[in-house]
Amino acid sequence: MIARDLAVLWHPCTQMREHPDTLPLVPIARGEGAWLVGHDGRRYLDAVSSWWTNLFGHAEPRIAAAIARQAGQLEQVILAGFSHEPAVALAERLLALAPREPGRAPLSKVFYADNGSAGVEVALKMAFHWFRNRGQAQRTKFIALENGYHGETIGALAVGDIPLYRRVYAPLLAEAIFAPSPDAYLARDGESPVQYAERAADELRDILERHGHETCALILEPRVQCAGGMRMHDPVYLKRVRQLCDAHGVFLIADEIAVGFGRTGTRFACEQAGIQPDLMCLSKGLTGGFLPLAAVLATQAIYDGFLDESRERAFLHSHSYTGNPLACAAALQAQAIFDEDGILERNTRTAATMTSLAAELRDLPHIADVRQAGMILAFELTKNGDKATPFAAQSRVGLLAYRKALDLGVVLRPLGDILYWMPPYCVDDEQLRLLADTTRAAILHATQDAA
Ligand SMILES: *Cc1c(COP(=O)(O)O)cnc(C)c1O
């Protein structure tokens, strides 16, 4: 199986030369709950929810059945000029659940795409095109945050700031304006996360004073910069951003692709700041982790800005599989499970268990930071366990920890030297205990070899 794979497949986010010697390649036969089961029968706890997509466990029977039902009825239809029940019902549902801010017109229209990056492209293009339709063609710029991530396509990459993904392609990318990240890990000694977030917001205020008139939108990941290393910020920053965007007539795009659907404790991360974005991107957990789908939620004002006699003023963006019925049926069932199983309440308890298990690891010598936002918990590893001494890149501490954890039956895929827990919501106490014990063993193993 591995030889056949390597003969024909080119894997994502992988230096293929590292397979299979440096980096094991693990064939998976099936999944059940929080477990992945290998071809050899070995079981792995999926502590990263299969790249943050899975919500309720693998092969969740209700979602599997919903997809099968839909497949027997209508698998796909062009969404230009045609409609179908799952697309409409899902849009109704998402809009009803979307963050609300008193006194602000609600998000009221849904545009579908088929993956997160494509959803980000949709939001960026909508913001730009809206101003153009208004005769404000000078608004061509986007503001994004340092250390942010919004996907891999050329437009999404342009507003991302992770050098590993971006640097090579920089000559191809539209220029974005990057504002300092409110990431609490960057706070100075003695500075609280709130104070640091306020300081980052002050810098954003200055940037908007200079560039507001030429900016169409600001894009950010609310609460947690996930691909940037699960770096977290205080919600006060989001409140400030909302005010600043309003003051400068700049749209606020909330990329909730990773943090949405209960990951940070609330259904959407924006709720923790009591703010409502003008555009909101959803994907990853949207279908419970079964099928690729993205949804971009927009305000009525944005939608209205495209109504015109001219076709060029319309938003002509399209993907062949826009609003695929199978994916929409999966997403509708996933939303139903939130209610049926009381997921958000359950997650509050699970997150508390994660907090206490992580506290047991806090004193390991190489841990510089333990941070948590709901169902996301991260350990930042450094040489001396302080922020000043990151490991050298070539020590590959994260990789060593990853391999050790895999040997112990846990998928703990790091981001550099940051290990994180982002388990499916069905994870139980026994599995969390395994996760914590494995994390301890993996950290001890990786840091001892790297020292
Ligand atoms: C994963 C991710 C994306 C991109 O989604 P894909 O489906 O992988 O293209 C965009 N934004 C954020 C915040 C993400 O975590």
The ligand as a Tripos MOL2 file, in Angstrom:
@<TRIPOS>MOLECULE
LIG
   15    15     1     0     0
SMALL
NO_CHARGES

@<TRIPOS>ATOM
      1 C1         -7.7880   25.8560    6.5340 C.3       1 LIG1
      2 C2         -8.0310   27.3100    6.4970 C.ar      1 LIG1
      3 C3         -8.3300   27.9710    5.2970 C.ar      1 LIG1
      4 C4         -8.3070   27.2780    3.9620 C.3       1 LIG1
      5 O1         -9.2640   26.2660    3.8370 O.3       1 LIG1
      6 P1         -8.9970   25.0850    2.7700 P.3       1 LIG1
      7 O2        -10.2760   24.3390    2.7480 O.co2     1 LIG1
      8 O3         -7.8490   24.2850    3.3310 O.co2     1 LIG1
      9 O4         -8.6670   25.7240    1.4820 O.co2     1 LIG1
     10 C5         -8.6110   29.3110    5.3460 C.ar      1 LIG1
     11 N1         -8.6220   29.9840    6.5100 N.ar      1 LIG1
     12 C6         -8.3490   29.3950    7.6760 C.ar      1 LIG1
     13 C7         -8.3930   30.1800    8.9250 C.3       1 LIG1
     14 C8         -8.0230   28.0410    7.7140 C.ar      1 LIG1
     15 O5         -7.6800   27.4580    8.8730 O.3       1 LIG1
@<TRIPOS>BOND
     1     1     2 1
     2     2     3 ar
     3     2    14 ar
     4     3     4 1
     5     3    10 ar
     6     4     5 1
     7     5     6 1
     8     6     7 2
     9     6     8 1
    10     6     9 1
    11    10    11 ar
    12    11    12 ar
    13    12    13 1
    14    12    14 ar
    15    14    15 1
@<TRIPOS>SUBSTRUCTURE
     1 LIG1         1 GROUP 0 **** ****
